[in-house]
Amino acid sequence: MFEPYPKGTSISYPVQSNSNSLSTLQMRGTVISVPIPQCNSPLPISDTEASPYVVQLVEGSIHQISPDTMEQFVVWSV
C-alpha cells in the first residue's frame, strides 16, 4: 500500500501567536502517525471517514489532520 505522507514527512501548521491572538504563525512539524485502514479494507471508505494523521510541531504540541486536508500542510522539498 502506498502512503503519500509517511512518518517523518515535514509539514507547516498554522498556530495562533502568543503575542497577538488575531495572528497566526506557520510552525514546522513532522508526521508521527499515519491513518490506519478501517476493517478489512486496505483503504478507508473516504478521506473524511479515515483516521487522522498525527503531527508533532517543533514546540512539542501534537495535532491531528484529516487526510482530505493533509496536502495543504505538507512542505514539499525542491
Z-matrix of the N, CA and C atoms (Angstrom, degrees):
N
C 1 1.441
C 2 1.533 1 108.85
N 3 1.318 2 117.34 1 135.62
C 4 1.457 3 123.85 2 -179.73
C 5 1.526 4 110.25 3 -87.03
N 6 1.312 5 116.92 4 128.10
C 7 1.461 6 122.11 5 176.63
C 8 1.533 7 108.10 6 -109.62
N 9 1.349 8 118.58 7 111.93
C 10 1.462 9 120.27 8 -176.51
C 11 1.531 10 114.36 9 -67.94
N 12 1.323 11 118.05 10 -27.07
C 13 1.466 12 122.04 11 -178.54
C 14 1.531 13 109.84 12 -131.45
N 15 1.334 14 117.48 13 74.51
C 16 1.474 15 120.55 14 -176.31
C 17 1.531 16 112.06 15 -69.46
N 18 1.336 17 114.95 16 169.92
C 19 1.466 18 120.44 17 175.47
C 20 1.524 19 108.68 18 -51.75
N 21 1.321 20 116.07 19 138.21
C 22 1.461 21 121.29 20 -179.60
C 23 1.520 22 113.90 21 95.87
N 24 1.347 23 117.86 22 -9.22
C 25 1.461 24 120.97 23 178.29
C 26 1.530 25 109.27 24 -63.41
N 27 1.337 26 116.65 25 133.00
C 28 1.470 27 121.45 26 178.99
C 29 1.521 28 110.62 27 -79.97
N 30 1.327 29 114.95 28 139.18
C 31 1.459 30 120.36 29 178.15
C 32 1.534 31 109.07 30 -132.79
N 33 1.324 32 114.92 31 164.19
C 34 1.457 33 122.66 32 172.67
C 35 1.521 34 105.83 33 -127.05
N 36 1.342 35 116.89 34 119.82
C 37 1.453 36 121.89 35 -170.88
C 38 1.528 37 110.08 36 -122.67
N 39 1.335 38 117.74 37 133.87
C 40 1.461 39 119.70 38 -179.25
C 41 1.534 40 112.03 39 -76.92
N 42 1.325 41 115.76 40 130.98
C 43 1.467 42 121.59 41 175.22
C 44 1.524 43 108.61 42 -130.91
N 45 1.320 44 116.63 43 151.37
C 46 1.459 45 120.40 44 178.82
C 47 1.520 46 110.44 45 -70.05
N 48 1.312 47 115.08 46 138.99
C 49 1.457 48 121.75 47 177.20
C 50 1.518 49 109.58 48 -69.82
N 51 1.328 50 117.83 49 138.34
C 52 1.463 51 121.72 50 177.37
C 53 1.525 52 111.49 51 -69.46
N 54 1.337 53 115.70 52 -32.20
C 55 1.458 54 119.14 53 -176.25
C 56 1.528 55 113.04 54 -82.82
N 57 1.332 56 116.40 55 -22.35
C 58 1.462 57 119.89 56 -178.16
C 59 1.521 58 108.19 57 -145.19
N 60 1.319 59 117.40 58 108.15
C 61 1.461 60 120.92 59 -175.20
C 62 1.535 61 113.18 60 -67.28
N 63 1.331 62 117.66 61 -11.78
C 64 1.470 63 120.42 62 178.88
C 65 1.521 64 113.03 63 -89.61
N 66 1.322 65 117.07 64 -12.89
C 67 1.464 66 119.04 65 -178.21
C 68 1.529 67 111.09 66 -107.80
N 69 1.322 68 115.47 67 155.69
C 70 1.459 69 120.97 68 176.87
C 71 1.515 70 109.86 69 -121.52
N 72 1.304 71 115.23 70 151.99
C 73 1.455 72 123.07 71 176.57
C 74 1.518 73 107.98 72 -115.99
N 75 1.315 74 117.01 73 148.19
C 76 1.462 75 121.00 74 173.48
C 77 1.522 76 107.38 75 -91.48
N 78 1.326 77 116.70 76 116.56
C 79 1.450 78 121.16 77 -178.23
C 80 1.527 79 109.56 78 -109.65
N 81 1.326 80 115.61 79 137.65
C 82 1.456 81 121.45 80 179.31
C 83 1.520 82 110.05 81 -75.13
N 84 1.324 83 114.22 82 151.16
C 85 1.450 84 120.23 83 177.74
C 86 1.511 85 110.54 84 -160.47
N 87 1.324 86 115.27 85 -175.05
C 88 1.456 87 122.57 86 -176.12
C 89 1.522 88 110.20 87 -141.27
N 90 1.329 89 115.90 88 141.70
C 91 1.465 90 120.95 89 173.91
C 92 1.526 91 107.92 90 -68.33
N 93 1.342 92 116.35 91 127.16
C 94 1.471 93 119.99 92 178.28
C 95 1.526 94 112.10 93 -113.81
N 96 1.353 95 117.07 94 -11.34
C 97 1.463 96 120.84 95 178.47
C 98 1.523 97 108.84 96 -156.10
N 99 1.328 98 115.82 97 138.25
C 100 1.470 99 121.14 98 -179.27
C 101 1.531 100 109.75 99 -105.89
N 102 1.344 101 117.17 100 159.85
C 103 1.467 102 119.65 101 179.84
C 104 1.524 103 111.97 102 -58.30
N 105 1.309 104 115.00 103 144.43
C 106 1.463 105 121.86 104 178.20
C 107 1.524 106 107.94 105 -97.71
N 108 1.343 107 118.43 106 126.64
C 109 1.469 108 119.75 107 177.53
C 110 1.531 109 110.61 108 -57.59
N 111 1.316 110 115.76 109 144.71
C 112 1.456 111 120.92 110 -178.21
C 113 1.528 112 110.95 111 -90.93
N 114 1.320 113 116.03 112 147.19
C 115 1.473 114 124.07 113 177.03
C 116 1.521 115 111.19 114 52.40
N 117 1.319 116 115.96 115 -139.29
C 118 1.460 117 121.24 116 -179.09
C 119 1.515 118 112.20 117 -93.96
N 120 1.314 119 117.50 118 -2.31
C 121 1.458 120 122.10 119 -179.03
C 122 1.520 121 109.66 120 -79.07
N 123 1.347 122 118.37 121 135.85
C 124 1.458 123 120.04 122 178.23
C 125 1.526 124 112.02 123 -71.98
N 126 1.329 125 117.64 124 -17.40
C 127 1.460 126 122.06 125 179.41
C 128 1.519 127 110.59 126 -124.85
N 129 1.328 128 117.54 127 147.99
C 130 1.463 129 119.29 128 176.13
C 131 1.523 130 110.90 129 -66.72
N 132 1.326 131 116.15 130 158.23
C 133 1.467 132 120.73 131 179.31
C 134 1.519 133 109.99 132 -60.72
N 135 1.315 134 117.94 133 -45.12
C 136 1.462 135 122.78 134 175.20
C 137 1.518 136 108.06 135 -153.16
N 138 1.344 137 116.16 136 162.55
C 139 1.462 138 119.84 137 -179.39
C 140 1.516 139 112.35 138 -61.69
N 141 1.336 140 117.29 139 -34.30
C 142 1.459 141 119.46 140 -178.26
C 143 1.520 142 112.29 141 -71.26
N 144 1.338 143 117.92 142 -22.07
C 145 1.461 144 121.89 143 178.84
C 146 1.524 145 112.92 144 -95.48
N 147 1.314 146 117.19 145 -7.21
C 148 1.466 147 121.30 146 -176.92
C 149 1.522 148 110.98 147 -76.00
N 150 1.321 149 115.62 148 155.13
C 151 1.455 150 118.92 149 173.33
C 152 1.534 151 107.45 150 -66.87
N 153 1.331 152 117.81 151 157.31
C 154 1.467 153 120.24 152 -174.00
C 155 1.530 154 113.38 153 -83.71
N 156 1.326 155 114.34 154 163.64
C 157 1.463 156 120.90 155 165.08
C 158 1.518 157 105.71 156 -77.28
N 159 1.322 158 116.94 157 144.83
C 160 1.456 159 121.04 158 175.70
C 161 1.525 160 106.27 159 -112.89
N 162 1.342 161 115.62 160 128.27
C 163 1.462 162 121.07 161 -179.12
C 164 1.521 163 109.74 162 -123.85
N 165 1.331 164 115.03 163 148.60
C 166 1.462 165 120.62 164 175.32
C 167 1.517 166 107.53 165 -117.43
N 168 1.324 167 115.80 166 126.88
C 169 1.456 168 121.12 167 179.17
C 170 1.522 169 110.14 168 -84.04
N 171 1.341 170 116.38 169 161.92
C 172 1.468 171 120.62 170 -175.87
C 173 1.523 172 112.79 171 -60.18
N 174 1.341 173 118.20 172 -26.35
C 175 1.456 174 119.94 173 179.05
C 176 1.521 175 112.38 174 -85.20
N 177 1.345 176 117.06 175 1.23
C 178 1.456 177 121.34 176 172.43
C 179 1.516 178 116.38 177 104.92
N 180 1.346 179 118.52 178 -15.53
C 181 1.460 180 119.07 179 -178.73
C 182 1.528 181 110.82 180 -71.45
N 183 1.334 182 115.13 181 153.09
C 184 1.462 183 121.82 182 -178.46
C 185 1.520 184 108.74 183 -117.53
N 186 1.336 185 116.12 184 135.97
C 187 1.463 186 122.38 185 -177.56
C 188 1.520 187 109.90 186 -134.00
N 189 1.325 188 115.77 187 155.53
C 190 1.461 189 121.83 188 175.93
C 191 1.523 190 108.40 189 -109.61
N 192 1.339 191 115.87 190 137.34
C 193 1.459 192 121.30 191 179.98
C 194 1.519 193 108.65 192 -127.42
N 195 1.309 194 116.22 193 128.65
C 196 1.460 195 122.08 194 178.47
C 197 1.530 196 110.05 195 -65.90
N 198 1.330 197 118.23 196 141.36
C 199 1.467 198 120.60 197 178.94
C 200 1.533 199 113.60 198 -56.26
N 201 1.339 200 117.20 199 -30.88
C 202 1.467 201 118.75 200 -177.81
C 203 1.524 202 112.96 201 -75.00
N 204 1.343 203 119.11 202 -10.65
C 205 1.460 204 120.89 203 176.29
C 206 1.525 205 113.02 204 -116.49
N 207 1.316 206 117.36 205 -0.82
C 208 1.461 207 121.68 206 -174.31
C 209 1.531 208 113.14 207 -58.38
N 210 1.310 209 117.53 208 -38.27
C 211 1.469 210 120.70 209 -175.70
C 212 1.526 211 112.76 210 -56.83
N 213 1.335 212 117.69 211 -33.90
C 214 1.465 213 119.86 212 -177.56
C 215 1.528 214 113.30 213 -71.75
N 216 1.329 215 118.26 214 -14.13
C 217 1.458 216 121.69 215 -178.97
C 218 1.528 217 113.83 216 -101.71
N 219 1.326 218 117.75 217 -14.24
C 220 1.465 219 121.66 218 -174.73
C 221 1.530 220 110.17 219 -71.89
N 222 1.327 221 115.54 220 136.54
C 223 1.466 222 122.15 221 175.80
C 224 1.516 223 106.57 222 -94.61
N 225 1.312 224 115.31 223 111.11
C 226 1.471 225 120.47 224 -179.41
C 227 1.506 226 109.47 225 -86.00
N 228 1.317 227 117.25 226 125.38
C 229 1.471 228 120.82 227 178.23
C 230 1.516 229 109.18 228 -81.95
N 231 1.314 230 114.95 229 147.60
C 232 1.467 231 120.61 230 -177.18
C 233 1.499 232 110.25 231 -103.25
